[in-house]
Amino acid sequence: GSRPRVVVRLLPTCSPAMLQLRKLAPTSNAVRSITVPAQSAAEPLTAAGASGTAAEVAPTTAPTPLYNTSILQDALLSRHTTPLEAAVESLPRLGDALALLRGWARLHGFA
């Protein structure tokens, strides 16, 4: 006979208590970058330039709203799944509707 198809997904999450929500605002940058020495096209990078004697380039501070949102979604995963599981148990057809939606999303390249 055919074996049932089993998919196991491990979704690492952290407690929302570990996060400082103000740092994950849409206008915040939650990605740290390093400062690198500036290099002009005419000036090859030398050991002196690599040691930081050349002018420094400021790290980017552009907001990272998509990254911040994904961190928040991961942290709030258990808060969202518990009510969803309760809804699926109380509304048997909701599970079927979600399965149909999952198939449609996969067919259209969303999953």
Backbone as ProteinMPNN parsed JSONL, in Angstrom:
{"seq_chain_A": "GSRPRVVVRLLPTCSPAMLQLRKLAPTSNAVRSITVPAQSAAEPLTAAGASGTAAEVAPTTAPTPLYNTSILQDALLSRHTTPLEAAVESLPRLGDALALLRGWARLHGFA", "coords_chain_A": {"N_chain_A": [[0.817, -1.183, 0.0], [0.182, 2.348, -0.088], [2.175, 4.734, 1.576], [1.334, 7.03, 4.185], [1.72, 10.509, 3.642], [3.876, 12.491, 5.399], [4.648, 15.536, 6.874], [6.926, 17.334, 8.672], [7.363, 20.244, 10.384], [9.533, 22.452, 11.873], [9.289, 25.262, 13.721], [11.079, 27.703, 14.86], [10.677, 29.87, 17.584], [10.489, 32.812, 19.661], [9.877, 34.058, 22.933], [7.514, 36.687, 23.289], [8.164, 38.349, 25.372], [10.879, 38.586, 25.341], [11.502, 40.517, 23.534], [12.064, 43.932, 22.652], [9.643, 45.942, 21.947], [9.606, 48.544, 20.865], [11.913, 48.649, 19.386], [11.265, 47.191, 17.205], [9.588, 48.615, 15.625], [7.954, 49.831, 12.625], [9.493, 51.892, 11.588], [12.017, 51.497, 12.496], [15.444, 50.254, 12.395], [16.381, 47.044, 12.468], [18.492, 45.526, 11.804], [21.816, 44.914, 12.123], [24.785, 46.422, 10.969], [28.187, 46.463, 9.807], [30.831, 48.888, 9.926], [32.655, 49.854, 7.149], [35.833, 50.521, 5.575], [36.154, 53.4, 3.456], [36.565, 53.411, -0.102], [38.025, 54.616, -2.94], [37.552, 54.486, -6.514], [39.946, 54.864, -7.839], [41.832, 54.36, -5.933], [43.449, 51.636, -4.692], [42.524, 49.115, -2.326], [44.438, 49.024, 0.442], [46.629, 47.712, 2.993], [46.75, 49.754, 4.828], [44.4, 51.124, 4.259], [42.594, 49.126, 4.877], [42.936, 48.971, 7.562], [41.543, 50.987, 8.608], [42.32, 53.643, 8.307], [41.497, 55.1, 6.181], [38.75, 57.191, 5.042], [35.742, 56.605, 6.797], [32.802, 54.704, 6.052], [29.526, 55.4, 6.773], [27.328, 53.249, 8.594], [24.356, 51.749, 7.258], [21.144, 53.014, 8.041], [18.592, 52.583, 7.297], [15.088, 51.99, 7.569], [13.77, 48.751, 8.501], [11.159, 47.427, 7.9], [9.868, 45.043, 6.944], [11.488, 42.942, 7.832], [11.337, 43.418, 10.601], [8.601, 42.956, 11.009], [8.454, 40.221, 10.393], [9.91, 39.127, 12.513], [8.261, 39.827, 14.667], [5.936, 38.371, 13.959], [6.885, 35.74, 14.171], [7.411, 35.659, 16.925], [4.872, 35.921, 17.958], [3.556, 33.671, 17.199], [2.476, 31.442, 18.68], [0.427, 32.704, 20.051], [-1.318, 33.264, 17.985], [-1.93, 30.782, 16.853], [-3.292, 29.263, 18.778], [-6.021, 30.352, 19.162], [-6.857, 29.881, 16.531], [-6.737, 27.078, 16.283], [-8.731, 26.417, 18.135], [-10.945, 27.515, 16.828], [-11.045, 25.909, 14.524], [-11.673, 23.464, 15.664], [-14.227, 24.014, 16.713], [-15.647, 24.719, 14.473], [-16.143, 22.6, 12.123], [-16.061, 22.676, 9.288], [-14.365, 24.742, 8.736], [-11.737, 23.849, 8.792], [-11.688, 22.362, 6.416], [-12.11, 24.454, 4.609], [-9.777, 25.952, 5.007], [-7.887, 24.106, 4.119], [-8.579, 23.997, 1.433], [-8.028, 26.645, 0.723], [-5.257, 26.635, 1.168], [-4.438, 24.846, -0.857], [-5.22, 26.335, -3.14], [-3.553, 28.569, -2.819], [-1.035, 27.373, -3.093], [-1.216, 26.489, -5.748], [-1.297, 28.905, -7.086], [1.167, 29.974, -6.573], [1.664, 31.141, -4.072], [2.36, 29.746, -1.848]], "CA_chain_A": [[0.0, 0.0, 0.0], [0.925, 3.616, -0.085], [2.45, 5.294, 2.901], [0.816, 8.4, 4.341], [2.727, 11.554, 3.521], [4.014, 13.231, 6.642], [5.541, 16.687, 6.814], [7.202, 17.882, 9.999], [7.967, 21.569, 10.283], [9.963, 23.039, 13.137], [9.25, 26.711, 13.61], [11.662, 28.29, 16.076], [10.098, 31.15, 17.983], [10.933, 33.298, 20.956], [8.811, 34.657, 23.731], [7.396, 38.136, 23.067], [8.784, 39.059, 26.494], [12.301, 38.775, 25.034], [11.65, 41.576, 22.541], [11.75, 45.317, 22.968], [8.765, 46.261, 20.831], [9.944, 49.825, 20.235], [12.994, 48.414, 18.428], [10.71, 46.506, 16.039], [8.633, 49.502, 14.957], [8.201, 49.879, 11.172], [10.48, 52.923, 11.252], [13.304, 51.143, 13.097], [16.348, 49.349, 11.703], [16.717, 45.961, 13.389], [19.606, 44.775, 11.218], [23.08, 45.565, 12.438], [25.797, 46.323, 9.923], [29.512, 46.905, 10.237], [31.384, 50.019, 9.202], [33.784, 49.428, 6.319], [36.609, 51.666, 5.078], [35.794, 53.917, 2.139], [37.58, 53.113, -1.108], [37.703, 55.236, -4.217], [37.848, 53.607, -7.644], [41.344, 55.033, -8.225], [42.704, 53.975, -4.826], [43.268, 50.241, -4.312], [42.448, 48.876, -0.889], [45.732, 48.588, 0.959], [46.582, 47.349, 4.408], [46.441, 50.973, 5.577], [42.963, 51.367, 4.068], [41.853, 48.086, 5.574], [43.057, 49.144, 9.014], [40.622, 52.023, 9.049], [42.852, 54.999, 8.202], [40.732, 55.788, 5.143], [37.471, 57.709, 5.539], [34.807, 55.53, 7.119], [31.466, 54.781, 5.469], [28.546, 55.233, 7.858], [26.447, 52.113, 8.382], [23.01, 52.099, 6.824], [20.15, 53.042, 9.104], [17.277, 52.554, 6.67], [14.145, 51.139, 8.293], [13.615, 47.367, 8.035], [9.818, 47.047, 8.359], [9.522, 43.65, 6.626], [12.238, 42.103, 8.764], [10.76, 43.633, 11.922], [7.304, 42.273, 11.03], [8.651, 38.771, 10.443], [10.326, 38.797, 13.877], [7.056, 39.905, 15.492], [5.067, 37.236, 13.618], [7.467, 34.54, 14.775], [7.256, 35.72, 18.377], [3.451, 35.834, 18.31], [2.995, 32.492, 16.543], [1.627, 30.639, 19.571], [-0.781, 33.488, 20.354], [-2.228, 33.205, 16.851], [-2.36, 29.418, 16.534], [-4.221, 28.737, 19.777], [-7.406, 30.652, 18.786], [-7.169, 29.242, 15.252], [-7.027, 25.668, 16.561], [-10.04, 26.369, 18.791], [-11.952, 27.786, 15.805], [-11.135, 24.729, 13.652], [-12.389, 22.434, 16.427], [-15.636, 24.37, 16.88], [-16.254, 24.836, 13.139], [-15.482, 21.534, 11.359], [-15.854, 23.027, 7.871], [-13.283, 25.719, 8.622], [-10.533, 23.09, 8.428], [-11.794, 22.071, 4.98], [-11.929, 25.715, 3.886], [-8.36, 26.304, 5.068], [-7.173, 23.182, 3.234], [-8.865, 24.466, 0.071], [-7.261, 27.879, 0.55], [-3.846, 26.25, 1.066], [-4.248, 24.306, -2.21], [-5.316, 27.438, -4.084], [-2.343, 29.381, -2.676], [0.081, 26.625, -3.689], [-1.43, 26.479, -7.19], [-1.029, 30.236, -7.616], [2.513, 30.386, -6.239], [1.736, 31.872, -2.808], [2.844, 28.886, -0.754]], "C_chain_A": [[0.86, 1.244, 0.0], [1.074, 4.116, 1.347], [1.817, 6.679, 3.008], [1.967, 9.395, 4.261], [2.734, 12.382, 4.805], [5.015, 14.354, 6.445], [5.691, 17.221, 8.228], [7.908, 19.205, 9.804], [8.306, 22.055, 11.677], [10.04, 24.546, 12.943], [9.815, 27.322, 14.894], [11.037, 29.655, 16.355], [10.718, 31.575, 19.307], [9.733, 33.899, 21.667], [8.727, 36.149, 23.409], [8.04, 38.948, 24.191], [10.268, 39.328, 26.24], [12.551, 39.986, 24.143], [11.354, 42.943, 23.136], [10.95, 45.843, 21.775], [9.11, 47.572, 20.139], [11.053, 49.656, 19.194], [12.496, 47.712, 17.168], [9.606, 47.32, 15.365], [8.948, 49.544, 13.465], [9.254, 50.905, 10.762], [11.861, 52.628, 11.801], [14.125, 50.241, 12.19], [16.784, 48.295, 12.707], [17.858, 45.092, 12.869], [20.884, 45.553, 11.483], [24.054, 45.374, 11.286], [27.125, 46.823, 10.479], [29.936, 48.097, 9.395], [32.613, 49.541, 8.44], [34.547, 50.657, 5.839], [36.13, 52.085, 3.698], [36.924, 53.619, 1.166], [37.152, 53.786, -2.4], [38.09, 54.269, -5.329], [39.325, 53.685, -8.025], [42.301, 54.523, -7.148], [42.464, 52.506, -4.465], [43.241, 50.1, -2.803], [43.771, 48.304, -0.424], [45.562, 48.188, 2.416], [46.245, 48.577, 5.245], [44.95, 51.281, 5.468], [42.138, 50.359, 4.827], [41.906, 48.274, 7.078], [42.193, 50.286, 9.521], [41.168, 53.426, 8.956], [42.148, 55.786, 7.101], [39.435, 56.299, 5.76], [36.49, 56.55, 5.74], [33.461, 55.786, 6.434], [30.484, 54.518, 6.602], [27.659, 54.027, 7.564], [25.051, 52.58, 7.992], [22.049, 52.068, 8.017], [18.744, 53.083, 8.511], [16.353, 51.64, 7.469], [14.056, 49.744, 7.666], [12.24, 46.838, 8.449], [9.447, 45.597, 8.057], [10.229, 42.684, 7.566], [11.633, 42.2, 10.163], [9.423, 42.897, 12.054], [7.484, 40.771, 11.12], [9.105, 38.319, 11.832], [9.116, 38.811, 14.809], [6.111, 38.737, 15.224], [5.591, 35.946, 14.23], [7.239, 34.52, 16.281], [5.808, 35.529, 18.811], [2.775, 34.598, 17.725], [2.058, 31.711, 17.453], [0.353, 31.392, 19.949], [-1.791, 33.421, 19.217], [-2.737, 31.793, 16.582], [-3.367, 28.87, 17.526], [-5.671, 29.092, 19.447], [-7.81, 30.001, 17.458], [-7.499, 27.769, 15.449], [-8.389, 25.509, 17.223], [-11.152, 26.602, 17.772], [-12.137, 26.585, 14.886], [-11.889, 23.614, 14.363], [-13.873, 22.746, 16.531], [-16.37, 24.492, 15.547], [-15.589, 23.82, 12.212], [-15.214, 21.896, 9.897], [-14.76, 24.07, 7.675], [-11.979, 25.027, 8.244], [-10.52, 22.752, 6.948], [-11.552, 23.334, 4.153], [-10.467, 26.136, 3.883], [-7.521, 25.389, 4.178], [-7.37, 23.593, 1.778], [-8.068, 25.738, -0.23], [-5.773, 27.58, 0.39], [-3.55, 25.697, -0.33], [-4.29, 25.396, -3.26], [-4.045, 28.283, -4.034], [-1.142, 28.683, -3.302], [-0.015, 26.658, -5.212], [-1.063, 27.819, -7.819], [0.314, 30.815, -7.156], [2.649, 31.19, -4.956], [2.279, 31.037, -1.667], [3.934, 27.971, -1.234]], "O_chain_A": [[2.087, 1.189, 0.077], [0.199, 3.929, 2.194], [1.771, 7.418, 2.025], [3.06, 9.133, 4.763], [1.701, 12.903, 5.226], [6.102, 14.141, 5.909], [4.703, 17.523, 8.899], [8.938, 19.275, 9.133], [7.45, 22.065, 12.562], [10.78, 25.034, 12.088], [9.106, 27.442, 15.893], [10.895, 30.482, 15.455], [11.385, 30.789, 19.98], [8.71, 34.203, 21.053], [9.757, 36.808, 23.27], [8.418, 40.102, 23.988], [10.848, 40.214, 26.869], [13.69, 40.434, 24.013], [10.502, 43.085, 24.013], [11.515, 46.151, 20.725], [8.92, 47.691, 18.929], [11.128, 50.423, 18.234], [13.216, 47.641, 16.172], [8.789, 46.775, 14.622], [10.093, 49.317, 13.074], [9.844, 50.786, 9.688], [12.786, 53.415, 11.6], [13.583, 49.55, 11.327], [17.472, 48.602, 13.68], [18.151, 44.039, 13.436], [21.005, 46.718, 11.105], [24.135, 44.294, 10.701], [27.169, 47.518, 11.494], [29.45, 48.285, 8.28], [33.501, 48.905, 9.009], [33.96, 51.731, 5.71], [35.751, 51.251, 2.876], [38.092, 53.577, 1.55], [36.049, 53.555, -2.895], [38.867, 53.341, -5.107], [39.9, 52.697, -8.481], [43.473, 54.28, -7.437], [41.385, 52.164, -3.981], [43.866, 50.883, -2.088], [44.174, 47.222, -0.851], [44.48, 48.314, 2.989], [45.542, 48.473, 6.25], [44.311, 51.652, 6.453], [41.087, 50.7, 5.368], [41.028, 47.797, 7.797], [42.119, 50.526, 10.726], [40.541, 54.346, 9.48], [42.201, 57.016, 7.094], [39.062, 55.896, 6.862], [36.434, 55.628, 4.927], [33.042, 56.931, 6.262], [30.605, 53.519, 7.311], [27.278, 53.804, 6.415], [24.625, 53.675, 8.358], [22.143, 51.2, 8.885], [17.812, 53.565, 9.155], [16.798, 50.618, 7.992], [14.243, 49.58, 6.461], [12.152, 45.911, 9.254], [8.758, 44.975, 8.866], [9.63, 41.719, 8.04], [11.438, 41.184, 10.831], [9.147, 42.287, 13.087], [6.746, 40.105, 11.847], [8.723, 37.239, 12.282], [8.958, 37.919, 15.642], [5.545, 38.173, 16.16], [4.814, 35.146, 14.752], [6.911, 33.477, 16.847], [5.546, 35.033, 19.907], [1.549, 34.493, 17.753], [0.955, 31.354, 17.039], [-0.692, 30.772, 20.145], [-2.996, 33.51, 19.456], [-3.868, 31.626, 16.126], [-4.227, 28.076, 17.143], [-6.508, 28.19, 19.449], [-8.965, 29.616, 17.279], [-8.443, 27.262, 14.843], [-9.124, 24.573, 16.91], [-12.197, 25.955, 17.843], [-13.265, 26.269, 14.505], [-12.662, 22.893, 13.733], [-14.7, 21.838, 16.448], [-17.595, 24.379, 15.505], [-14.58, 24.133, 11.58], [-14.215, 21.449, 9.333], [-14.28, 24.259, 6.557], [-11.199, 25.566, 7.459], [-9.481, 22.839, 6.294], [-10.875, 23.293, 3.126], [-9.965, 26.624, 2.871], [-6.559, 25.837, 3.554], [-6.431, 23.543, 0.984], [-7.502, 25.881, -1.314], [-5.1, 28.202, -0.432], [-2.528, 26.038, -0.925], [-3.477, 25.389, -4.184], [-3.514, 28.67, -5.075], [-0.324, 29.321, -3.965], [0.995, 26.835, -5.893], [-0.577, 27.868, -8.949], [0.569, 32.007, -7.329], [3.662, 31.864, -4.766], [2.625, 31.579, -0.617], [4.461, 27.177, -0.454]]}, "name": "protein", "num_of_chains": 1, "seq": "GSRPRVVVRLLPTCSPAMLQLRKLAPTSNAVRSITVPAQSAAEPLTAAGASGTAAEVAPTTAPTPLYNTSILQDALLSRHTTPLEAAVESLPRLGDALALLRGWARLHGFA"}
